Amino acid sequence: MAIFNFLKKTANSETDIAVFKGKSNNELVAEIHETFNTEVDRLLLEAGILKPLPDTDKALLTKADRLQNLGFNNTIETKEASKQRSVLNEVEKDNGAKNELKKTIKYFSQKYPLYKFITEDSVVKICKKYNLIYGDVSRYVGDVPDKNLTDIENFKLEDTDELWIEEYMNHMGMSRSSDLRYITATEAEEKSRYDRMSMPSTVHYSYNKARMEIAAPLKDFNTEGMEIENFKLNRKIEIPDPVVLYPVLYKGKKHYLIITAWGEEASDELVVNQKFN
């Protein structure tokens, strides 16, 4: 079963209408493309700012461990130690995520220097700001200029960076987003072979290579049978701004490379398809 990875993100109720005022479509499209293409710089800057580790009372933590080993789990000291550890763990987790993001950006920027990197969270944020949605290119019904079609055709992703989707299917052949897992091409091949050999009559998993996605206005999508979250027509502002996104995998997490973009200013080489230099 083909997976229509239609990511249900729009934010008409959250869009700041001020970003559209006093701007022509060309200006807005240029701004949106610039926002996508410079997001990696913002991510790097943000990832470089690590939080200092909070002060902890080491004597308290040691005593709390001794108390808990004896079953004293609810004393004032064990509760206070738990709070301190919770704050420390949160900071360490946040700093760890930032360091991991820096490694991810470095990996893709070195391996694919002609293409901008962007996270899925950033795609969601930009779509909310400019009232766009993003989804599988199979759902896109707009035009694709020849130049951008060539850009897409020329993009090559190494097998090791391909994102595959492991999807658990119920007895009706349907799945939930919570049943999706991102894996490598090698993992998909091995799992598929194992499923066929071990339980050919009861297999409930499918393995599919993730397809390209595109960010554009709602009007450029076929949404039949799909759901768009928090969408309100009275807040709809449509700006022509297709941005083609290629899903990539790094340590089990989904990200994107920006392949190409176009709009009414499609002939302006300074705006369309800006890449790493």
CYANA upper distance limits for C-alpha pairs under 8 A (distance plus 0.5 A):
  1 MET  CA    206 SER  CA      7.85
  2 ALA  CA    208 ASN  CA      7.86
  3 ILE  CA    208 ASN  CA      7.70
  4 PHE  CA    136 ASP  CA      6.66
  4 PHE  CA    138 SER  CA      8.27
  5 ASN  CA    135 GLY  CA      6.84
  5 ASN  CA    136 ASP  CA      6.10
  5 ASN  CA    210 ALA  CA      8.30
  6 PHE  CA    134 TYR  CA      7.65
  6 PHE  CA    135 GLY  CA      4.78
  6 PHE  CA    136 ASP  CA      6.01
  6 PHE  CA    226 MET  CA      8.16
  7 LEU  CA    133 ILE  CA      8.39
  7 LEU  CA    134 TYR  CA      6.63
  7 LEU  CA    135 GLY  CA      5.70
  7 LEU  CA    136 ASP  CA      8.40
  8 LYS  CA    133 ILE  CA      7.78
  8 LYS  CA    134 TYR  CA      7.93
  8 LYS  CA    135 GLY  CA      8.08
  8 LYS  CA    227 GLU  CA      7.10
  8 LYS  CA    228 ILE  CA      5.41
  8 LYS  CA    229 GLU  CA      6.16
  9 LYS  CA    124 VAL  CA      6.94
  9 LYS  CA    127 CYS  CA      7.89
  9 LYS  CA    128 LYS  CA      8.10
  9 LYS  CA    133 ILE  CA      6.18
  9 LYS  CA    134 TYR  CA      7.43
  9 LYS  CA    228 ILE  CA      6.98
  9 LYS  CA    229 GLU  CA      6.45
 10 THR  CA    124 VAL  CA      8.27
 10 THR  CA    127 CYS  CA      6.80
 10 THR  CA    128 LYS  CA      6.12
 10 THR  CA    131 ASN  CA      6.73
 10 THR  CA    132 LEU  CA      6.57
 10 THR  CA    133 ILE  CA      5.72
 10 THR  CA    228 ILE  CA      7.41
 10 THR  CA    229 GLU  CA      6.88
 10 THR  CA    230 ASN  CA      7.19
 10 THR  CA    231 PHE  CA      6.82
 11 ALA  CA     15 THR  CA      6.37
 11 ALA  CA    127 CYS  CA      7.82
 11 ALA  CA    128 LYS  CA      5.10
 11 ALA  CA    129 LYS  CA      7.99
 11 ALA  CA    131 ASN  CA      6.46
 11 ALA  CA    132 LEU  CA      8.34
 11 ALA  CA    229 GLU  CA      8.43
 11 ALA  CA    230 ASN  CA      6.83
 11 ALA  CA    231 PHE  CA      6.99
 12 ASN  CA    128 LYS  CA      7.63
 12 ASN  CA    131 ASN  CA      6.16
 12 ASN  CA    230 ASN  CA      7.81
 12 ASN  CA    231 PHE  CA      6.38
 12 ASN  CA    232 LYS  CA      6.46
 12 ASN  CA    233 LEU  CA      8.29
 12 ASN  CA    235 ARG  CA      5.83
 12 ASN  CA    236 LYS  CA      6.50
 13 SER  CA    230 ASN  CA      7.86
 13 SER  CA    231 PHE  CA      7.87
 13 SER  CA    232 LYS  CA      7.22
 13 SER  CA    235 ARG  CA      6.87
 14 GLU  CA    128 LYS  CA      7.15
 14 GLU  CA    129 LYS  CA      7.95
 15 THR  CA    128 LYS  CA      6.32
 15 THR  CA    129 LYS  CA      5.57
 15 THR  CA    130 TYR  CA      6.89
 15 THR  CA    131 ASN  CA      6.51
 16 ASP  CA    129 LYS  CA      6.90
 16 ASP  CA    130 TYR  CA      8.36
 17 ILE  CA     21 LYS  CA      7.42
 19 VAL  CA    130 TYR  CA      8.20
 20 PHE  CA     28 LEU  CA      7.63
 23 LYS  CA     27 GLU  CA      6.35
 23 LYS  CA     28 LEU  CA      6.74
 24 SER  CA     28 LEU  CA      6.73
 25 ASN  CA     29 VAL  CA      6.54
 25 ASN  CA    239 ILE  CA      7.04
 25 ASN  CA    240 PRO  CA      8.03
 25 ASN  CA    264 GLU  CA      8.03
 26 ASN  CA     30 ALA  CA      6.62
 26 ASN  CA    263 GLY  CA      8.08
 26 ASN  CA    264 GLU  CA      6.55
 26 ASN  CA    265 GLU  CA      6.37
 27 GLU  CA     31 GLU  CA      6.61
 28 LEU  CA     32 ILE  CA      6.59
 28 LEU  CA    239 ILE  CA      7.86
 29 VAL  CA     33 HIS  CA      6.66
 29 VAL  CA    239 ILE  CA      7.56
 29 VAL  CA    240 PRO  CA      7.30
 29 VAL  CA    241 ASP  CA      6.17
 29 VAL  CA    263 GLY  CA      6.87
 29 VAL  CA    264 GLU  CA      8.16
 29 VAL  CA    265 GLU  CA      8.14
 30 ALA  CA     34 GLU  CA      6.56
 30 ALA  CA    265 GLU  CA      8.12
 30 ALA  CA    271 VAL  CA      6.45
 31 GLU  CA     35 THR  CA      6.58
 32 ILE  CA     36 PHE  CA      6.83
 32 ILE  CA    130 TYR  CA      7.96
 32 ILE  CA    241 ASP  CA      7.85
 33 HIS  CA     37 ASN  CA      6.60
 33 HIS  CA    241 ASP  CA      8.22
 33 HIS  CA    243 VAL  CA      8.09
 33 HIS  CA    261 ALA  CA      7.58
 33 HIS  CA    271 VAL  CA      7.39
 33 HIS  CA    272 VAL  CA      7.76
 34 GLU  CA     38 THR  CA      6.45
 34 GLU  CA    271 VAL  CA      7.72
 35 THR  CA     39 GLU  CA      6.45
 35 THR  CA    126 ILE  CA      8.05
 36 PHE  CA    118 ILE  CA      8.12
 36 PHE  CA    123 VAL  CA      8.28
 36 PHE  CA    126 ILE  CA      7.91
 37 ASN  CA    116 LYS  CA      6.59
 37 ASN  CA    258 ILE  CA      8.18
 37 ASN  CA    274 GLN  CA      7.18
 37 ASN  CA    275 LYS  CA      8.06
 38 THR  CA     42 ARG  CA      7.28
 39 GLU  CA     43 LEU  CA      6.66
 39 GLU  CA    118 ILE  CA      7.11
 39 GLU  CA    122 SER  CA      7.86
 40 VAL  CA     44 LEU  CA      6.67
 40 VAL  CA    105 ILE  CA      8.23
 40 VAL  CA    116 LYS  CA      7.51
 40 VAL  CA    117 PHE  CA      6.38
 40 VAL  CA    118 ILE  CA      6.33
 41 ASP  CA     45 LEU  CA      6.73
 42 ARG  CA     46 GLU  CA      6.61
 43 LEU  CA     47 ALA  CA      6.45
 44 LEU  CA     48 GLY  CA      6.65
 44 LEU  CA    102 LYS  CA      6.92
 44 LEU  CA    105 ILE  CA      8.27
 45 LEU  CA     49 ILE  CA      7.44
 46 GLU  CA     98 LYS  CA      8.40
 47 ALA  CA     98 LYS  CA      5.07
 47 ALA  CA     99 ASN  CA      7.16
 47 ALA  CA    101 LEU  CA      7.38
 47 ALA  CA    102 LYS  CA      6.93
 48 GLY  CA     98 LYS  CA      7.69
 48 GLY  CA     99 ASN  CA      8.29
 48 GLY  CA    102 LYS  CA      8.32
 50 LEU  CA     95 ASN  CA      6.09
 50 LEU  CA     98 LYS  CA      8.03
 51 LYS  CA     91 VAL  CA      7.06
 51 LYS  CA     95 ASN  CA      7.15
 52 PRO  CA     91 VAL  CA      8.28
 53 LEU  CA     88 LEU  CA      7.02
 53 LEU  CA     91 VAL  CA      7.02
 53 LEU  CA     92 GLU  CA      7.85
 54 PRO  CA     87 VAL  CA      7.92
 54 PRO  CA     88 LEU  CA      6.64
 54 PRO  CA     91 VAL  CA      8.43
 56 THR  CA     61 LEU  CA      8.44
 56 THR  CA     84 GLN  CA      6.77
 56 THR  CA     85 ARG  CA      8.40
 57 ASP  CA     61 LEU  CA      6.79
 57 ASP  CA     81 ALA  CA      8.48
 58 LYS  CA     62 THR  CA      6.63
 59 ALA  CA     63 LYS  CA      6.70
 60 LEU  CA     64 ALA  CA      6.51
 60 LEU  CA     77 GLU  CA      7.36
 60 LEU  CA     81 ALA  CA      6.90
 61 LEU  CA     65 ASP  CA      6.75
 61 LEU  CA     78 THR  CA      8.29
 61 LEU  CA     81 ALA  CA      5.89
 62 THR  CA     66 ARG  CA      6.99
 63 LYS  CA     67 LEU  CA      6.69
 63 LYS  CA     77 GLU  CA      8.40
 64 ALA  CA     68 GLN  CA      6.58
 64 ALA  CA     77 GLU  CA      6.60
 64 ALA  CA     78 THR  CA      5.22
 64 ALA  CA     81 ALA  CA      6.86
 65 ASP  CA     69 ASN  CA      6.66
 65 ASP  CA     78 THR  CA      8.18
 66 ARG  CA     70 LEU  CA      7.18
 67 LEU  CA     71 GLY  CA      6.96
 67 LEU  CA     72 PHE  CA      5.53
 67 LEU  CA     73 ASN  CA      7.54
 67 LEU  CA     78 THR  CA      7.74
 68 GLN  CA     72 PHE  CA      5.37
 68 GLN  CA     73 ASN  CA      5.66
 68 GLN  CA     78 THR  CA      7.77
 72 PHE  CA     78 THR  CA      8.17
 73 ASN  CA     78 THR  CA      6.69
 73 ASN  CA     79 LYS  CA      8.19
 74 ASN  CA     78 THR  CA      6.70
 74 ASN  CA     79 LYS  CA      6.74
 75 THR  CA     79 LYS  CA      6.73
 76 ILE  CA     80 GLU  CA      6.65
 77 GLU  CA     81 ALA  CA      6.54
 78 THR  CA     82 SER  CA      6.57
 79 LYS  CA     83 LYS  CA      6.88
 80 GLU  CA     84 GLN  CA      6.89
 81 ALA  CA     85 ARG  CA      6.67
 82 SER  CA     86 SER  CA      6.58
 83 LYS  CA     87 VAL  CA      6.87
 84 GLN  CA     88 LEU  CA      6.71
 85 ARG  CA     89 ASN  CA      6.43
 86 SER  CA     90 GLU  CA      6.67
 87 VAL  CA     91 VAL  CA      6.88
 88 LEU  CA     92 GLU  CA      6.68
 89 ASN  CA     93 LYS  CA      6.45
 90 GLU  CA     94 ASP  CA      6.65
 91 VAL  CA     95 ASN  CA      6.61
 92 GLU  CA     96 GLY  CA      6.41
 93 LYS  CA     97 ALA  CA      6.68
 94 ASP  CA     98 LYS  CA      6.87
 95 ASN  CA     99 ASN  CA      6.74
 96 GLY  CA    100 GLU  CA      6.62
 97 ALA  CA    101 LEU  CA      6.61
 98 LYS  CA    102 LYS  CA      6.81
 99 ASN  CA    103 LYS  CA      6.92
100 GLU  CA    104 THR  CA      6.72
101 LEU  CA    105 ILE  CA      6.64
102 LYS  CA    106 LYS  CA      6.61
103 LYS  CA    107 TYR  CA      6.57
104 THR  CA    108 PHE  CA      6.89
104 THR  CA    250 TYR  CA      7.31
105 ILE  CA    109 SER  CA      6.37
105 ILE  CA    117 PHE  CA      7.19
106 LYS  CA    110 GLN  CA      6.48
107 TYR  CA    111 LYS  CA      6.62
108 PHE  CA    112 TYR  CA      6.04
108 PHE  CA    113 PRO  CA      7.89
108 PHE  CA    117 PHE  CA      7.42
109 SER  CA    113 PRO  CA      5.38
109 SER  CA    114 LEU  CA      8.42
109 SER  CA    115 TYR  CA      7.86
109 SER  CA    116 LYS  CA      7.79
109 SER  CA    117 PHE  CA      7.52
109 SER  CA    276 PHE  CA      8.17
113 PRO  CA    275 LYS  CA      8.12
113 PRO  CA    276 PHE  CA      5.89
113 PRO  CA    277 ASN  CA      7.64
114 LEU  CA    275 LYS  CA      5.45
114 LEU  CA    276 PHE  CA      5.27
114 LEU  CA    277 ASN  CA      7.39
115 TYR  CA    257 LEU  CA      6.56
115 TYR  CA    258 ILE  CA      6.43
115 TYR  CA    259 ILE  CA      6.83
115 TYR  CA    274 GLN  CA      8.46
115 TYR  CA    275 LYS  CA      5.50
115 TYR  CA    276 PHE  CA      6.27
116 LYS  CA    257 LEU  CA      6.10
116 LYS  CA    258 ILE  CA      5.78
116 LYS  CA    259 ILE  CA      8.21
116 LYS  CA    274 GLN  CA      8.43
116 LYS  CA    275 LYS  CA      6.32
116 LYS  CA    276 PHE  CA      6.69
117 PHE  CA    255 HIS  CA      8.19
117 PHE  CA    256 TYR  CA      6.45
117 PHE  CA    257 LEU  CA      5.19
117 PHE  CA    258 ILE  CA      6.84
118 ILE  CA    122 SER  CA      7.00
118 ILE  CA    123 VAL  CA      7.63
118 ILE  CA    255 HIS  CA      6.81
118 ILE  CA    256 TYR  CA      5.80
118 ILE  CA    257 LEU  CA      6.71
118 ILE  CA    258 ILE  CA      7.72
119 THR  CA    123 VAL  CA      6.96
119 THR  CA    254 LYS  CA      8.06
119 THR  CA    255 HIS  CA      5.23
119 THR  CA    256 TYR  CA      6.50
120 GLU  CA    124 VAL  CA      6.81
120 GLU  CA    254 LYS  CA      7.50
120 GLU  CA    255 HIS  CA      6.08
120 GLU  CA    256 TYR  CA      7.40
121 ASP  CA    125 LYS  CA      6.76
122 SER  CA    126 ILE  CA      6.65
123 VAL  CA    127 CYS  CA      6.58
124 VAL  CA    128 LYS  CA      6.67
125 LYS  CA    129 LYS  CA      6.81
126 ILE  CA    130 TYR  CA      6.72
126 ILE  CA    132 LEU  CA      8.41
127 CYS  CA    131 ASN  CA      5.99
127 CYS  CA    132 LEU  CA      5.02
127 CYS  CA    133 ILE  CA      6.30
127 CYS  CA    134 TYR  CA      8.06
127 CYS  CA    215 ALA  CA      8.00
128 LYS  CA    132 LEU  CA      7.11
131 ASN  CA    217 PRO  CA      7.62
131 ASN  CA    236 LYS  CA      7.66
131 ASN  CA    237 ILE  CA      7.07
131 ASN  CA    238 GLU  CA      7.77
132 LEU  CA    215 ALA  CA      6.96
132 LEU  CA    216 ALA  CA      5.88
132 LEU  CA    217 PRO  CA      5.24
132 LEU  CA    218 LEU  CA      7.02
132 LEU  CA    238 GLU  CA      8.28
133 ILE  CA    215 ALA  CA      6.09
133 ILE  CA    216 ALA  CA      6.29
133 ILE  CA    217 PRO  CA      6.59
133 ILE  CA    218 LEU  CA      6.66
134 TYR  CA    213 GLU  CA      7.15
134 TYR  CA    214 ILE  CA      5.84
134 TYR  CA    215 ALA  CA      4.56
134 TYR  CA    216 ALA  CA      6.77
135 GLY  CA    139 ARG  CA      7.58
135 GLY  CA    140 TYR  CA      8.50
135 GLY  CA    213 GLU  CA      5.57
135 GLY  CA    214 ILE  CA      6.14
135 GLY  CA    215 ALA  CA      7.23
136 ASP  CA    140 TYR  CA      7.75
136 ASP  CA    211 ARG  CA      7.02
136 ASP  CA    212 MET  CA      6.60
136 ASP  CA    213 GLU  CA      4.84
136 ASP  CA    214 ILE  CA      6.92
137 VAL  CA    211 ARG  CA      7.87
137 VAL  CA    212 MET  CA      6.39
137 VAL  CA    213 GLU  CA      5.46
137 VAL  CA    214 ILE  CA      6.25
139 ARG  CA    221 PHE  CA      5.86
139 ARG  CA    222 ASN  CA      5.62
139 ARG  CA    223 THR  CA      7.65
140 TYR  CA    214 ILE  CA      8.04
140 TYR  CA    220 ASP  CA      6.23
140 TYR  CA    221 PHE  CA      5.09
140 TYR  CA    222 ASN  CA      6.85
141 VAL  CA    220 ASP  CA      5.73
141 VAL  CA    221 PHE  CA      5.96
141 VAL  CA    222 ASN  CA      6.91
142 GLY  CA    220 ASP  CA      5.61
142 GLY  CA    221 PHE  CA      7.99
144 VAL  CA    148 ASN  CA      7.06
144 VAL  CA    149 LEU  CA      6.77
145 PRO  CA    149 LEU  CA      6.69
145 PRO  CA    262 TRP  CA      8.26
146 ASP  CA    150 THR  CA      6.76
147 LYS  CA    151 ASP  CA      6.88
148 ASN  CA    152 ILE  CA      6.74
148 ASN  CA    260 THR  CA      6.63
148 ASN  CA    261 ALA  CA      7.56
148 ASN  CA    262 TRP  CA      7.80
149 LEU  CA    153 GLU  CA      6.69
150 THR  CA    154 ASN  CA      6.55
151 ASP  CA    155 PHE  CA      6.99
151 ASP  CA    259 ILE  CA      7.47
151 ASP  CA    260 THR  CA      6.95
152 ILE  CA    259 ILE  CA      6.84
152 ILE  CA    260 THR  CA      7.44
155 PHE  CA    259 ILE  CA      7.73
157 LEU  CA    161 ASP  CA      7.18
157 LEU  CA    162 GLU  CA      7.35
158 GLU  CA    162 GLU  CA      7.21
159 ASP  CA    185 ALA  CA      7.23
160 THR  CA    184 THR  CA      7.34
160 THR  CA    185 ALA  CA      7.52
161 ASP  CA    184 THR  CA      7.83
161 ASP  CA    248 VAL  CA      6.18
161 ASP  CA    249 LEU  CA      5.88
161 ASP  CA    250 TYR  CA      7.45
162 GLU  CA    184 THR  CA      6.79
162 GLU  CA    185 ALA  CA      6.85
162 GLU  CA    209 LYS  CA      7.88
162 GLU  CA    210 ALA  CA      8.26
162 GLU  CA    247 PRO  CA      7.98
162 GLU  CA    248 VAL  CA      6.04
162 GLU  CA    249 LEU  CA      6.48
163 LEU  CA    182 TYR  CA      6.93
163 LEU  CA    183 ILE  CA      6.70
163 LEU  CA    184 THR  CA      6.25
163 LEU  CA    185 ALA  CA      7.48
163 LEU  CA    209 LYS  CA      6.69
163 LEU  CA    210 ALA  CA      6.19
163 LEU  CA    247 PRO  CA      6.84
163 LEU  CA    248 VAL  CA      5.77
163 LEU  CA    249 LEU  CA      5.40
163 LEU  CA    254 LYS  CA      7.79
164 TRP  CA    182 TYR  CA      6.26
164 TRP  CA    183 ILE  CA      5.69
164 TRP  CA    184 THR  CA      6.15
164 TRP  CA    185 ALA  CA      6.47
164 TRP  CA    188 ALA  CA      7.30
164 TRP  CA    207 TYR  CA      7.22
164 TRP  CA    208 ASN  CA      6.02
164 TRP  CA    209 LYS  CA      4.75
164 TRP  CA    210 ALA  CA      5.87
165 ILE  CA    180 LEU  CA      6.93
165 ILE  CA    181 ARG  CA      6.22
165 ILE  CA    182 TYR  CA      5.42
165 ILE  CA    183 ILE  CA      6.62
165 ILE  CA    188 ALA  CA      8.45
165 ILE  CA    206 SER  CA      8.43
165 ILE  CA    207 TYR  CA      6.09
165 ILE  CA    208 ASN  CA      5.77
165 ILE  CA    209 LYS  CA      6.67
165 ILE  CA    210 ALA  CA      6.87
166 GLU  CA    180 LEU  CA      6.21
166 GLU  CA    181 ARG  CA      5.54
166 GLU  CA    182 TYR  CA      6.74
166 GLU  CA    183 ILE  CA      7.27
166 GLU  CA    188 ALA  CA      7.73
166 GLU  CA    205 TYR  CA      7.25
166 GLU  CA    206 SER  CA      6.42
166 GLU  CA    207 TYR  CA      5.32
166 GLU  CA    208 ASN  CA      7.39
167 GLU  CA    175 SER  CA      7.44
167 GLU  CA    179 ASP  CA      6.35
167 GLU  CA    180 LEU  CA      5.26
167 GLU  CA    181 ARG  CA      7.06
167 GLU  CA    205 TYR  CA      6.00
167 GLU  CA    206 SER  CA      5.77
167 GLU  CA    207 TYR  CA      6.93
168 TYR  CA    175 SER  CA      6.59
168 TYR  CA    179 ASP  CA      6.00
168 TYR  CA    180 LEU  CA      7.33
168 TYR  CA    204 HIS  CA      6.23
168 TYR  CA    205 TYR  CA      5.05
168 TYR  CA    206 SER  CA      7.10
169 MET  CA    173 GLY  CA      5.71
169 MET  CA    174 MET  CA      5.78
169 MET  CA    175 SER  CA      5.43
169 MET  CA    204 HIS  CA      5.55
169 MET  CA    205 TYR  CA      6.24
169 MET  CA    206 SER  CA      7.79
170 ASN  CA    174 MET  CA      6.04
170 ASN  CA    175 SER  CA      6.75
170 ASN  CA    204 HIS  CA      7.10
171 HIS  CA    204 HIS  CA      8.32
175 SER  CA    179 ASP  CA      6.90
176 ARG  CA    180 LEU  CA      7.72
182 TYR  CA    249 LEU  CA      8.10
182 TYR  CA    252 GLY  CA      6.37
182 TYR  CA    253 LYS  CA      7.34
182 TYR  CA    254 LYS  CA      7.67
183 ILE  CA    187 GLU  CA      6.60
183 ILE  CA    188 ALA  CA      7.10
183 ILE  CA    249 LEU  CA      8.16
183 ILE  CA    252 GLY  CA      6.64
184 THR  CA    188 ALA  CA      6.73
184 THR  CA    249 LEU  CA      7.81
184 THR  CA    252 GLY  CA      8.40
185 ALA  CA    189 GLU  CA      6.75
185 ALA  CA    209 LYS  CA      8.11
186 THR  CA    190 GLU  CA      6.71
187 GLU  CA    191 LYS  CA      6.45
188 ALA  CA    192 SER  CA      6.45
188 ALA  CA    207 TYR  CA      6.41
188 ALA  CA    208 ASN  CA      8.41
189 GLU  CA    193 ARG  CA      6.68
190 GLU  CA    194 TYR  CA      6.65
191 LYS  CA    195 ASP  CA      6.58
192 SER  CA    196 ARG  CA      6.81
192 SER  CA    206 SER  CA      8.25
192 SER  CA    207 TYR  CA      7.55
193 ARG  CA    197 MET  CA      6.79
194 TYR  CA    198 SER  CA      6.40
195 ASP  CA    199 MET  CA      6.10
195 ASP  CA    200 PRO  CA      6.86
195 ASP  CA    203 VAL  CA      6.77
196 ARG  CA    200 PRO  CA      5.14
196 ARG  CA    203 VAL  CA      7.96
199 MET  CA    203 VAL  CA      6.46
210 ALA  CA    247 PRO  CA      7.17
211 ARG  CA    246 TYR  CA      7.80
211 ARG  CA    247 PRO  CA      7.66
212 MET  CA    244 VAL  CA      7.61
212 MET  CA    245 LEU  CA      6.36
212 MET  CA    246 TYR  CA      5.23
212 MET  CA    247 PRO  CA      6.80
213 GLU  CA    244 VAL  CA      6.46
213 GLU  CA    245 LEU  CA      5.52
213 GLU  CA    246 TYR  CA      6.73
213 GLU  CA    247 PRO  CA      7.91
214 ILE  CA    242 PRO  CA      6.86
214 ILE  CA    243 VAL  CA      5.92
214 ILE  CA    244 VAL  CA      4.87
214 ILE  CA    245 LEU  CA      6.01
215 ALA  CA    241 ASP  CA      7.85
215 ALA  CA    242 PRO  CA      5.92
215 ALA  CA    243 VAL  CA      5.53
215 ALA  CA    244 VAL  CA      7.01
215 ALA  CA    245 LEU  CA      8.03
216 ALA  CA    220 ASP  CA      6.97
216 ALA  CA    221 PHE  CA      8.43
216 ALA  CA    240 PRO  CA      7.26
216 ALA  CA    241 ASP  CA      5.80
216 ALA  CA    242 PRO  CA      4.97
216 ALA  CA    243 VAL  CA      7.13
217 PRO  CA    221 PHE  CA      8.06
217 PRO  CA    238 GLU  CA      6.10
217 PRO  CA    239 ILE  CA      6.79
217 PRO  CA    240 PRO  CA      6.86
217 PRO  CA    241 ASP  CA      7.42
217 PRO  CA    242 PRO  CA      8.15
218 LEU  CA    238 GLU  CA      7.95
219 LYS  CA    238 GLU  CA      8.10
223 THR  CA    227 GLU  CA      7.80
232 LYS  CA    236 LYS  CA      7.24
240 PRO  CA    263 GLY  CA      6.20
240 PRO  CA    264 GLU  CA      7.82
241 ASP  CA    261 ALA  CA      7.74
241 ASP  CA    262 TRP  CA      6.75
241 ASP  CA    263 GLY  CA      5.80
242 PRO  CA    261 ALA  CA      6.08
242 PRO  CA    262 TRP  CA      6.26
242 PRO  CA    263 GLY  CA      7.24
243 VAL  CA    258 ILE  CA      7.74
243 VAL  CA    259 ILE  CA      8.21
243 VAL  CA    260 THR  CA      6.54
243 VAL  CA    261 ALA  CA      4.78
243 VAL  CA    262 TRP  CA      7.31
244 VAL  CA    258 ILE  CA      6.57
244 VAL  CA    259 ILE  CA      6.05
244 VAL  CA    260 THR  CA      5.92
244 VAL  CA    261 ALA  CA      6.56
245 LEU  CA    256 TYR  CA      6.32
245 LEU  CA    257 LEU  CA      6.28
245 LEU  CA    258 ILE  CA      5.33
245 LEU  CA    259 ILE  CA      6.41
245 LEU  CA    260 THR  CA      8.25
246 TYR  CA    256 TYR  CA      5.77
246 TYR  CA    257 LEU  CA      5.72
246 TYR  CA    258 ILE  CA      6.94
246 TYR  CA    259 ILE  CA      7.19
247 PRO  CA    254 LYS  CA      7.09
247 PRO  CA    255 HIS  CA      6.29
247 PRO  CA    256 TYR  CA      5.07
247 PRO  CA    257 LEU  CA      7.19
248 VAL  CA    254 LYS  CA      6.39
248 VAL  CA    255 HIS  CA      5.76
248 VAL  CA    256 TYR  CA      5.90
248 VAL  CA    257 LEU  CA      7.53
249 LEU  CA    253 LYS  CA      6.09
249 LEU  CA    254 LYS  CA      5.52
249 LEU  CA    255 HIS  CA      6.76
250 TYR  CA    254 LYS  CA      7.23
250 TYR  CA    255 HIS  CA      8.01
259 ILE  CA    273 ASN  CA      7.57
260 THR  CA    272 VAL  CA      7.52
260 THR  CA    273 ASN  CA      5.19
260 THR  CA    274 GLN  CA      8.44
261 ALA  CA    272 VAL  CA      6.14
261 ALA  CA    273 ASN  CA      6.06
262 TRP  CA    266 ALA  CA      5.47
262 TRP  CA    272 VAL  CA      6.36
262 TRP  CA    273 ASN  CA      8.23
265 GLU  CA    271 VAL  CA      8.22
265 GLU  CA    272 VAL  CA      8.31
266 ALA  CA    271 VAL  CA      8.36
266 ALA  CA    272 VAL  CA      6.67
267 SER  CA    272 VAL  CA      8.10
268 ASP  CA    272 VAL  CA      6.77
269 GLU  CA    273 ASN  CA      7.94
269 GLU  CA    274 GLN  CA      8.39
270 LEU  CA    274 GLN  CA      7.49
